[in-house]
Amino acid sequence: MSEEQIKNLEEQFEARIVRDDKIEPKDWMPEKYRQTHIRQISQHAHSEIVGMLPEGNWITRAPSLRRKVALLAKVQDEGGHGLYLYSAAETLGISRDEMFEQLHSGKAKYSSIFNYPALTWADMGAIGWLVDGAAIINQVALCGTSYGPYARAMVRICKEESFHQRQGYEIMLKLSEGTQEQKDMAQDALNRFWWPSLMMFGPKDDESPHTAQSMKWKLKRKTNDDLRQQFVDQTVPQAELIGLTIPDPDLKWNEDKKGYDFGPIDWDEFWQVVKGHGPCNKERMKARVNAWEEGAWVRDAAMAYAEKQQERKEKQAV
Amino acid sequence: MMKHENLYKYIIGIADNSLILGQRMGELCGHGPSLETDIACTNISLDLFGQVRSYYQYAAKIAGDNRTEDDIAMLRKEREYVNVLLVEQPNTDFAYIMTRHFLFDMYHYMFLQELQKSQDLTLSAIATKSIKEVSYHLRFSTDWIKRLGDGTEESHSKMQNAIDDLWTYTDELFHLTDADKAMVKAGVGVDVTKLKDTYYTKVSEILQEATLEVPESKYFQKGGKQGIHTEHMGYLLAELQYMQRAYPNMEW
């Protein structure tokens, strides 16, 4: 293709995005668009899968049968989200095995929040309420993103995530109505998960290199700081309603901006965790790599069996 | 003594199997050999706990002394759990996990088929609901027995090990406790002794199809139905009961 032709295609492509047309797998797309989407969608899929670990950790210890069933259902949903996000990424020409390889080698990232430990039952509440809450704010914006398979996956995922968020909040509500020990457990979980949740929206706008391009492709509809503000404004009253205190002495309603001002985020901690040195980065990766390596003989067997079945079928046909 | 003590014991006898197997399957979440198996194992655990809730809620109602499903699930002593030894065996590897499941699923499916005919309408309704789930469990584990048995050399040998090891726990599935006998007599319970021959025939057929050898050992372990468990059980209960023991008398 000549440079002229490519330029033409690019112009048509950008025009389609402006018109809100969905880009589908077989459509022409710029290589950078493809790569950026592979990166973001696989990162999202990895987050779902790694996110199963801190919660999976509490399935065997859930305090009641009702909670155990709900937690199992939630973790199962997350596995399902991972599955259709991997499928969405596969439409861009990368295999699931390649994506796993990138995860295991550390090349691909996943949401840093899952590098924090889930230490008490209240953490199951805090994760649902805050982490899923923050995820929804990010994801609702993505329901209108330009890449069709990703946008459709997001619509479905958002419905389930908002159910998870209510479930998490309900765990916190129940604790806050309980004994002093339970209230303390809930407050402690909020204290530990509040700041990492704010970090889930990514670096400040002026330090976020991909924002402009992502806004253009509708991979982002609002900036990191805008989404973070939306999360704070939404969450503070929810905390007040159940008698919990946001662990931020600088938190204050600002009448002019009709939103909360909040204290400084510890960006050193953010980058430390992103770069692989959070409390659980190594454990999470080890768990995923172990599952993959220890499962190799199972996957090999399934493949060998399928081949044998195929051969038998062909022999019968002859 | 409780008015319907035998019925109570009978229900617990059924439900404890699902409870303990569900707990074992719940341990796997996020650690399976593939995303699909991970989701399936979580789903199976979810089904089993759903069944457990129906049984224990019914048992709690029969006990009539304000105990709850969670009291029954989480606040008994080890000697009071009456699940078969098979279901408490650890998740040694995926071959053990699937073999344990298959050996239990085949029994569970046949058992529920009969329980549907129970004169106790609650039990028969639970059986009718559960058998749909369990027929899926059986299909899932049967497929894996075939894949792993007739897959690679390595998977075949792992499967044969698992079968040989877990076989010793199969006979107990067909023992009758005193409560079982009373419930069979009352038309409520299933006479599991009558399922035994068909069970071994069907299991053997699948194993043969999977190119596995049917163990010939006639030495079997028992004790679960009397509350005498293997050494694995205490650790499983430590996790299952952790919250209820550490924070007694609270609502969650």
Interface residues (C-beta under 8 A of the other chain):
Chain A: I49 M52 L53 G56 I59 T60 R61 A62 P63 S64 L65 R66 R67 K68 V69 L72 A73 V75 Q76 G79 G80 G82 L83 Y86 R96 W121 I171 K174 L175 G178 T179 E181 Q182 A287 N290 A291 E294 G295 A296 W297 V298 R299 D300 A301 A302 M303 A304 Y305 A306 K308
Chain B: Q23 G26 E27 C29 G30 H31 G32 P33 S34 L35 E36 T37 D38 I39 T42 N43 S45 L46 F49 G50 V52 R53 Y56 E69 D70 A73 M74 D93 F94 K146 R147 L148 D150 G151 T152 E154 S155 K158 E239 L240 Y242 M243 Q244 Y247 M250 E251 W252
